[in-house]
Structure formats: structure tokens, C-alpha cells
Amino acid sequence: MLVLSAGLAVLLAAAPLYRDVARESGLAFVHDMGLSGEKMMVETMGSGGGFIDYDNDGDLDIFLVNGAPLPGYRGTGKPTDALFRNDGQGRYTDVTPGSGLEDGAYGMGMCAGDYDNDGYTDLYVTNFGPDALYRNLGSGRFEDVTRPSGIGDPYWSSSCAFIDHDRDGDLDLYVANYVDFRPDNNKYCGDYAAGIRAYCHPNVYKGEPDSFFRNEGDGTFVEAAAALGLGAGGGNGLGVATGDYDNDGDVDIYVANDKTPNVLYRNDAGRFTDVTLQAGVGYSLEGEAQAGMGTDFGDYDGDGDLDLVVTNLDFEYNNLYRNDTAGIFSDVAFPSGIGTVSLPFVGFGADFFDADNDGRMDLAIANGHILDNAPYFNDATTYAQRPFLFLGAGAGRMEEVGMTRGLTEQVVGRGLASGDIDNDGDLDMLITECGGSPRLLRNAMEGQASWVALRLVGRASNRSAIGARASIAGPHGTLIEEVRSGGSYLSQPDLRVHFGLGARSQGPRTLTLRWPSGLTETMTLDPVERVVTIVEGEGRPR
Amino acid sequence: MIATIVLLSAFAAAAAAGDFASLMARGEAALSARDYVTARDAFEKAVALRPSDPAAHYALGRALGADQKYQPAVAQLEETLRLSPGHIGALLDLASIESASGRLDRAEGHYREAAAKSPEPRARRGLATVLARDGRLPEALGILRELIAADASDVDSRYDLGMLLMQGDDCGAAVPMFEEVVRARPDHRKALYGLGNCLARLGRAEDAARAMERFADATRAEEERIGSERRAYFLMIEIDAALGRGALREAVAAAREAIAISPDDPRLHALLGQCLDGSGDDVGALRAYRRSFELNPGDPSVAVEAGRLLAKGGRFEEAIEILEKAARLDPLMPEPHRLLAAAWERLGNGQNAARERAIWQRLSAR
């Protein structure tokens, strides 16, 4: 009997956690790579997507970025980015026509934030070519304000993030830029002798500097990367993560670069210092610049500071940089359990969140090779690859459980974002596929554990409360989360903060909020297991 | 009659032995030059000549592995082990492939078998890395400490020990390891990085900054070297494309530019030879082919081209000398024998000419 019970517990623990509901939810979208037939490297980088509540109805809508025809394209379609409205019942409707988001540019990534503090979440879309800033008009329509806003990023951009770097109450914008590839400088890469062409290594091209647009507070932005100490890295930027890694109250920036060293910029009262080398987060354990793709900050070990994950190419490994004291990091990829399993995979999107609401940080990673003909060059690999789900196991360990928790399908994964699409208290996932349809992975926890989600509204701080930090007592210690714009790879997670709180019926919880303005508020949440709206300065949940 | 047959068989066997040795040498030279296509070709021919020779299978397995063709590499390495149980090289290479692919249990098995059969430190070092990745750090540290105790000058084991100590959060013990390594090899980039990283974690910020500065210098030098190689590679493709469309002047200019970047790359000199050859500059082409052959004495193709031009210029003795080298390098290549036959004929040696012509016809028929 005892044996049977133990077996049952194991079976329950290993039950699938995620199920793809994209098709049944109406998320009808196919990413178009705009294939040129000439292996132009932009084709294989994929496009991201993410969650925003664009109509302020309390549920998460989905925005998906699309490619566009490249020279030599033989398709007949006219791909555009797409906006899907959530009806509150988990069904999505394509509301792109007439939304103002019908961009014909070759799209890469997105990030969200209310840059004009009007109460509606705006969008920034990175492109292969000029990017676009869309102001949410609040009527279901967006206005392309790129030109009047003064934002003009001419580079091939990838990930982006809104942050309030100087804590002046409006959102600035960091944009990672990749390389100077253009269709007219496309090089022949691959096995030249055998005539097998492949997408190029990024260092075949020159890395482009990243951009930082400072919000002037009047609807315009000024490019200020160099003036603020940013953008001096080696280029090749693909992933951006923002968070207060040194717990000093301002938001820092980390950039994952593809085959040049990653860069950590420490924010000191609005100015930035490159602290990569001393922090130990630029290279692999052996001092090699890896193929950084996606990245995210998260307190994976529950010790009250933000750690970092970076995804990389196959035969490299994914880094897990544990934040030790004083902002010095240790790469604990192998002792933590995330390193070895990643060796045969090409990682892209990465997102720290609590998938099973047990109060420990988990980690999801989208995988998929860069080379559509990867097996020719390395017969141990495949183009499409399964995603990872690492569950926090305590004591600094993470356990990869994707195969038993519903993440079995091989996908040419690129973007990945978490968000609670049905407001049932567990975090679902969006994974974008290069040249394919997105997967909307619904979490089947169904209230088996306690949780709380916070919708934070800034007043002195930026309205989206991006950069706000929430701390709450969890079953394994104090949990911290921050409101994040962008992150992962080309993606936008839920702007709400979510905590898994372990077993149910634990009573009221004490929450501490540290707003970007500097205001700190402590309040009691009773009950939990709901989405709570908290407005800065009110001192209690609404 | 029987004696004649025996003699002929012995001669054939000796010839085959020479062929085999030449193919293996050619493959090794190509493998060193990272010319995996040539290496595979040579080793495949060696395997065809001697299908029961583990050395040939092992060489082919290594070439396939270096070219990231892991499945056939594993098959060749396993065949090596079937023919020569306990073959240390095959065990180590198999372990390395399995470890890089994340299959730690298989890697561990191969490393353990190699370590049991040979004092080769690579086996124990590899085993230690695999064990550490599998979470068995104390056992891994013990193995490396034993290696260092046995040979205090073993820099590689000392570096590996430093790395594992660092990953085990023992930077206090890792720092002396890294310091020893950079004392022995001041430009050891990886050790400099580990040292800088660990010093930072120990709060020794100034020492860390100094180590990281040295690491950054070494990295810049490495990046410049890789950048040069990359520029030369793409120029090589440009040369080939220019040759393809008959733009010889453009091709020559690109070849000279590439050689200026990477003067010791034999492929670039061969390409320059080809460009000049096509332009009718026999003297320049011959010089380029000869330089290429000096840099890669294992490449029979450029030797053939040089021999052809020497013969064209009436320098038959020199032509014969280099063509015979080409024939030895690739005993299955017909072209040197055709040219040798013509050269001997021009020198009035009909017997040698007939012999070479017969070989040429036999090889061409294959």
C-alpha cells in the first residue's frame, strides 16, 4: 500500500504540466521567414512575440512579430505582425486589420511599456531595418509614432526593453542591435566545396552598437547610449535582460551577444558602467565568448538577488550565473543541472518563472537550431528541438522535466514568454517558431497550489511600474520578482508579477513593494490566489 | 612459375604497403591542416586497402569526428575497438564525442576503460570532467589530485583541477592552481580567465583586474588571428567565384590580398597558382604551386600541377621528381602517371614511359 501510494505520488508529480492550445484557442498565425533562397541570415533568427493587455480588460492579449519577403522570395503571402485579442475565456481573435500594426517590415522582436504614461501599454517592434514605436491610442488602435518620437534605429535590431534608467517616471528604451548583414553583402557560408550553403556565423559581419533612447517626457526620445556609458560592447546583440542585480534600487542591463562577450551594465544613478569582467558574466567557464541568444534575470536560488541565464549554441552550454555577494557571479551551469542537458541543443528564449507554483523559481528555454540543414554539418543534431522546462529542486539544483511535463514536441523555437492567459493562477507559455506557428502552452496546474499575481500601477513611477520589485514570504524563503519589459529572446512576458506560494490555505501574506520612484510600501494580502491591483502610494491592494 | 607468382604477390603486397603508408601520411597531413575532405578521402582509401587494419579505421574515425560527422565517426571508432580491443585512442575519442554530446554515462565508461588500460593522463582528466558534470565532484577532484601528485609539472591537470575547484565554490584552492598554470604558460587564456574570476569572487579586486587585463590582451590577439583566417577564407571563395566567371585579373588580386593576410596558407598559394596558370603566367604559377607544396607537402594535387608546368617548360627531370612524389602521396591517382609517362618519353626512356602508362591506364580504369 505504501509502495502504491508512493508510486501514485510520483505519477502525479510527473503528469504533463503543459498542453499546446494554440489551434483550439484561435491563435492562427504562421511565421514567414521571407526565404530568399540565398541563406540570408536574417531568415533563421526567427521572430518573437509576447503578452500585453492592450485593451486593459484584465486578460492577456498576444502580439506576434512576423518576417517579410526578402529579395528572391517566391512566396505569395504578405506577412504582417499580428495582434490577437483574448476574449477572457481563453479564445483569441485576430484583430490586426485596422489596428495600425500591419507592418510590412521584416520583424524581429518586441517589448511593451506605457512610455507616455497614459494608461495604455505601448509597443516597440524591432526590425531588420528601421524599428517601429507604436503608441496605444486606447481604442484598439495603435499609431506609428516612430518618426515624431525621434526614435530612429537604423540597425538590424533584435531584443529590446523599456526601463526607467534615471527613475524620472518615464520609460526609456534599450535596443540590442545585431550585425551589419544586408542582402547586398550576403556571403557564401557552409561547405563551399560541396556546394552546401548555410547561414553564416555572426562574426562574418561587423557587430552593430546597441541603442539607448532616453525619454524626454514630451513624447520624444534622444539617443544617448554613448553619453550614458552604454553600447561600447562588441555588438552582435540578441538578448536583453533588465533587473536590479546589485539591489541598489536602480535597474541594470545585461546583453547576450552572439559570439562576442556578453555585457553587464551597472546603473549608477542613471549612468552605466561596463562591469562584465569583474562580475564574471561575459564568457563561458573557460573564457570563451559563446553564442548568446536569450537571457533573463531571476532569483533561481531564492537568496534575494537576481541570477542570470544565457542560452547558447549546441556544443556550448547554457550559462547559469549565480549572483554571489557584492554582484560577483559564479557560472553554476553544471552543478545546477542546466549545463549538461543543454549541450546538444541550440537555446533561444529563456524565462525564469514559477511554473508549478511551489515557491521555487523554474526556468523554461526554447530550443531550435540555426541551420535548417544542421544534420549535414553535424549529424548529431536536428533543426527542430524540444524545449526545456527546469523545475527548481532546492539547494541550487534544477531538474529538467520537459519530456514528462508536456514539452515533447520538437519546435524550431525562438521566442519564449510566460503569462497567465486565463487568469487561473498558473503561468502559461508562448513559444514562437521560426517558419512555423506559435505554441501556446497552457498550464494545467488548475489551482493545485497557492499563488498571487500583482498588477502594479505606477504614479510617481512609470505607469507600467516596470522595474518595481515585489517581495513576499514563500514556502522556501522570501521570493522576489520584478516587473519586466522585454527579456528572453525577442519576447515580452506578462507585465504582471506572479508568485507561486506552495501549499494552499497558508493565510495572509506580507508583501513589500519597492517602486522605481524609491517609495517602499509594505502591505498584507488577504486573501491571495487572485490578481491584485496595487497603485503606487495607496499602501494597500485595491 | 610458382616462384614467379610468389614474387609477384610479394611485390603487390609491398606496393600495397607503400600505398597504405602514403595514404595514411597524406590523411594525417590533411587532418593537421584541417582539410577534412582530403583527410577523409585518404583514410577511406586506406580502409578500402586494409579493411582489417584498426589504424585505418581509427584515422578515419578521427577525421570524421573532427568534421563533426559524429555518427560515422562513432561507427569507425567502434570498429577500431572491435579489431583492437582496448585501443586507447579510440576509447578517448569516443569518450570525447559522447561527453560533448551530453551522454555522460557512455563517456564515463569509455574513459574508465581507457584509464584502466593506460597511464595516459587524458583518460583520467576526461573522466574527472565527466564526473564533475555528473555531480560527483569529490571523486573528480581526487582523480586530478592523484595526477598532479604523480607529475607536478602536469599543467593540464592543474588547470582542470582549478576549474573544478572553482565550480565547487572553492576559489581559495583554485587560485594557486591557476597561478601555477600561468606561471608555466603565461599566455594560457583560460587559466587567466579562471584566475581573474576566482580572485574577483575572493574580493581581491585589484589582482582580479590585473588577471583579466592579461586575459583581455590574450583574447584580442586570438581574435585578430581568427579574424585574419576568416578574411582569408572569404577571399578564397571570392577567388573561386572570380575564376568561375573568367575574371582572372580580379582573381589574382584577391589571391594576393588573401596571401598578404595569411601567408602560410597552402590553399591560397595553390589558388594563386591556378589564377596565374589560367592567365598564362607559367613562371608565376609554378612558383605559387611550389610554395603551396612546401607549406603542405602532403598535397599531391599541387605537386601534379607543378610537375605539369615543369614538363611544359621542358624541365623534365625536375618534373619527374615532383610527379613521383605526387604518385607516392596518392598511389591511386592516375594523373601523375600520365604526366610521368609523357616526361619519360620526352627523355627517351621508353621502358619507364611504358610502365607509367600502364599504371595510368590501370588506375584510370578504376
Chai-1 contact restraints between the chains, C-beta under 6 A:
chainA,res_idxA,chainB,res_idxB,connection_type,confidence,min_distance_angstrom,max_distance_angstrom,comment,restraint_id
A,K187,B,F234,contact,1.0,0.0,6.0,A-B,restraint_1
A,Y188,B,I237,contact,1.0,0.0,6.0,A-B,restraint_2
A,Y192,B,I237,contact,1.0,0.0,6.0,A-B,restraint_3
A,L277,B,M212,contact,1.0,0.0,6.0,A-B,restraint_4
A,Q278,B,A200,contact,1.0,0.0,6.0,A-B,restraint_5
A,G280,B,N197,contact,1.0,0.0,6.0,A-B,restraint_6
A,E286,B,K190,contact,1.0,0.0,6.0,A-B,restraint_7
A,G287,B,R189,contact,1.0,0.0,6.0,A-B,restraint_8
A,G287,B,K190,contact,1.0,0.0,6.0,A-B,restraint_9
A,G287,B,Y193,contact,1.0,0.0,6.0,A-B,restraint_10
A,F315,B,A100,contact,1.0,0.0,6.0,A-B,restraint_11
A,I328,B,A200,contact,1.0,0.0,6.0,A-B,restraint_12
A,I328,B,R201,contact,1.0,0.0,6.0,A-B,restraint_13
A,F334,B,R133,contact,1.0,0.0,6.0,A-B,restraint_14
A,P335,B,Q167,contact,1.0,0.0,6.0,A-B,restraint_15
A,T340,B,G102,contact,1.0,0.0,6.0,A-B,restraint_16
A,T340,B,R133,contact,1.0,0.0,6.0,A-B,restraint_17
A,L343,B,G102,contact,1.0,0.0,6.0,A-B,restraint_18
A,P344,B,S101,contact,1.0,0.0,6.0,A-B,restraint_19
A,P344,B,G102,contact,1.0,0.0,6.0,A-B,restraint_20
A,N378,B,Q68,contact,1.0,0.0,6.0,A-B,restraint_21
A,D379,B,K69,contact,1.0,0.0,6.0,A-B,restraint_22
A,D379,B,Y70,contact,1.0,0.0,6.0,A-B,restraint_23
A,D379,B,Q71,contact,1.0,0.0,6.0,A-B,restraint_24
A,A380,B,Y70,contact,1.0,0.0,6.0,A-B,restraint_25
A,A380,B,S101,contact,1.0,0.0,6.0,A-B,restraint_26
